[in-house]
Amino acid sequence: MAQDPIVSTSWLKDHLDAPDVVIIDASWYLPAMERDAKKEYEQEHIPGALFMDIDDVSDQNSPLPHMMPEPHVFSSKMRKMGIGDGQTIVVYDGMGIFSAARVWWMFRAFGVKSVFVLDGGLPAWKEEGYPVSDEVPARMERHFTAMLNNNMVRNLNEVQDALETSSHLVLDARAPERFKGLAPEPREGVRAGHMPGALNLPFGLLLNDGKLRSKEDLQNIFAQAGVDATTPVITSCGSGVTAAVITLALEQVGFTKNALYDGSWTEWGSSSKTEVISEPA
């Protein structure tokens, strides 16, 4: 049976000094949250953790936010951070489970198998009374090889085709008000509403106090959405971050037939080639 994609705070505490374990603080916040991820990391983080900025480790030539970079760019960034092939990577964030899932998915998409999300993130770590540090670790460069698994990523044309042919179920992680088009989109020039045929599964439903719900709860939630182990799924959200929370939950229950729409609603809602559905209040 495949390993769970999450690890507990107690597991990480026991492996904190293991030479092959690399810890990454992948905190990232929406502007409306008014939090500075890098500043918070510099003030306190799990001892030995490196900081990874998803906006920095992204395709700098794309007009869309934090899109996947080319494999050689990802390899170079990881090498400079001191992350190497064959290491076990544990990713966390300052919300519990939020942006950490995106970075977990990025590593998975670039071929890393031994990568996990810390269940409950920094809030759970601190709640357990485990130590934090303000010391920024210095690491030697390591060799890192990124090979993109194209089966894990979808572009706009592929999502359009999947919806038109009903070959995949598209799950949108945004809040119901945004999905229905009742709330304005936070990014300028992006229409409000959803893709025709997509289903709304707000990522918060999959969490309880910043941790993934039990496998039984997750299976029940997915069953209500019409998802089982045989259902091919494409996850989407505002900009490809919280879509990965659905991906993480799918993997946690062993539903491995999934991919993530990297451009997500920012691309779909701003494209002249797409149809947008909005529902009356």
Secondary structure as UniProt FT lines:
FT   STRAND          6..7
FT   HELIX           9..14
FT   TURN            15..17
FT   TURN            19..20
FT   STRAND          21..25
FT   HELIX           31..33
FT   HELIX           37..43
FT   TURN            47..48
FT   STRAND          50..51
FT   TURN            54..56
FT   TURN            60..61
FT   TURN            65..66
FT   HELIX           71..81
FT   TURN            85..86
FT   STRAND          88..92
FT   TURN            94..95
FT   HELIX           99..109
FT   TURN            110..111
FT   STRAND          115..118
FT   TURN            119..120
FT   HELIX           121..127
FT   TURN            128..129
FT   HELIX           150..152
FT   STRAND          153..154
FT   HELIX           156..165
FT   STRAND          169..172
FT   HELIX           176..180
FT   TURN            188..189
FT   TURN            196..197
FT   STRAND          199..200
FT   HELIX           203..206
FT   STRAND          207..208
FT   TURN            209..210
FT   STRAND          211..212
FT   HELIX           215..224
FT   TURN            225..226
FT   TURN            229..230
FT   STRAND          233..236
FT   HELIX           243..252
FT   TURN            253..254
FT   STRAND          258..261
FT   HELIX           264..268
FT   TURN            269..270
FT   TURN            272..273
//
